[in-house]
């Protein structure tokens, strides 16, 4: 199992050009999206929405919002991850729904509400929500790699243009990341990473 997981990590790379003729089977796409849905999030708030872009016209517009990156129009499916903003306000209906499973433990629920409210007051909620969405993106890309599907995380885009294409107003949701999925055309390039000892420090 460990070797299989590392093999998937080695397989994954930022694919720049996909085979337009090859489409991801629905069950594999659902597997990828499930990996995102089941991802961990701070306070268990799951501040994401996954928008699957398949229509050629939308892909073309999204490509323009991403400064012409070819991944958007050659991929099988592009998943835009929308980061929730407005609904994360303490006491909102959404937050209360997410905390509802603590209802049988009122002391814990009261503590959580207070802790979250105090924490919320110290953060840039938009940035915080976007960083949470990146966790889901990483899991989706790893899940895709495990079944031989390529991906490319795209953080280089015009937020206003991407929001317009996706129909997001910027108050309720913002665009965290756009991840095209599909099958590579070109051989995988060599993977360059720092050595284990350069990035790991035991204390």
Buried (B, 14 or more C-beta within 10 A) or exposed (E): EEEEEEEBBEBBBEBBBBBBEEBBEEEBBEBBBEBBBEBEBBBEBBBBBBBEBEEEEBBEBBBBBBEEBBBBBBBBBBBBBBBBBEBBEBEEEBBEEBBEEBEEEEEEBEEBBEEBEEEBEEEEBBEBBBBBBBBBBBBBBBBBBBBEBBBBBBEEBBEEBBBBBBEBEBEEBBBBBBBBBBBBBEEEEEEEEEEEEEEEEEE
